Amino acid sequence: MRWLELKVQVDEEAVEAVSEVFRRVAPGGVAVEEAIEPGDDGSYTRVPSAPVVVRAYVPLDGSEAARRREVEEALWHLNAIWPVGSLQTAEVAEHDWASAWKAYYQPIRIGRRFVARPLWREVAAGPDDVILDLDPGMAFGTGLHPTTQLCLEALESVPVAGRRVLDLGTGSGILAIAAAKLGAAEVLALDVDPVAVEAARGNVAANGVGGAVSVELGTLPLGAPRKLDLILANIIARVITDLAGELAAALAPAGTLVASGIIVDRLAEVEAALRTAGFELRQTRRGDWVALVGTRRRVT
C-alpha cells in the first residue's frame, strides 16, 4: 500500500495546533521533528526557537484528496494566529513511513539530570543521569516539546522522593516514569485516551518502574479518596482552569502542583483559577509556553 506524506514547517508555538489538525486525518499518528544539536555524550539538546517540521501519513485509498483539502483549510485558518508554512506532500511506500519517523527522534538532555532516550538509540549516561527510555509511537512525544521539558525541569526543584504522585494526562508516561526514577513512592498515571494508556504502560514496563507506577484510563476527580503530595498536569490551559478545584481537593495540605501546557495568552486565567482554588504560584517560561509550580495553602 502507498501513502501520502503531509509535511509542514511551523514555529514551536504552533506545533500542538498543527499536530491536532493532522491527527484528524492521519490514522497512524503524527511525527514532530525539532531542530537539535549533538552533545559530547551522544545526547542532543533542542535548538531554541528553531522551526519545527510536523509530519503525518494518509492512505492513498481515494480519500486522500479530501483529507488534504481539510488540512489545507485548517492550516489557512491557523496561519491567521501563528506562522504556518505551506503544506508539502509526497507519495511513499508503507515500509518507508512505518519506520522512517523514528529517525527524527534522538536522545534529548533535559534539565540537569534527565535524558529522554528513544528505545532504539544509545547514549553514554553519566553517574547522576536519569535515563527515560521511551517508545512513544507516532502520536506521543519523547520530551522534545517545551511543555514537557518545563515539567521535567520543575521535577528537579520539588520534593519527589517518597511522595504520592498523580500524572494527569500522562501521554507517553514520561513524567510518571521520571517521578518514579526520582524515588516517588507511588505514581498514578491517568489519561482519557486508551492509545495513550497502552503506550504509557509499555514505557513503564520498559523502564522497570511498574512496581511504583500504575497507568489507568480516567481523569479527575479520583474515584476513591486519595490525598496526593504532587500532581503533574501537562495538559492545556482550559482543562487546568476547569479542574482547578479538583486539583486542590486531591492534594494534601502543602502539596505541590506542576501545571504546564499553558500558552502565555491564557496564563492570566489559569493563574486566577488556581489562586482562587488556594494555590501559591511561581512560573517558568520557554518561549510562549509557561509552567506553573503551585503549593496548596494550608487551611488555618
Order of alpha helices (4+ residues) and beta strands (2+ residues): beta-alpha-beta-beta-beta-beta-alpha-beta-alpha-beta-beta-beta-alpha-beta-alpha-beta-alpha-beta-beta-alpha-alpha-beta-alpha-beta-beta
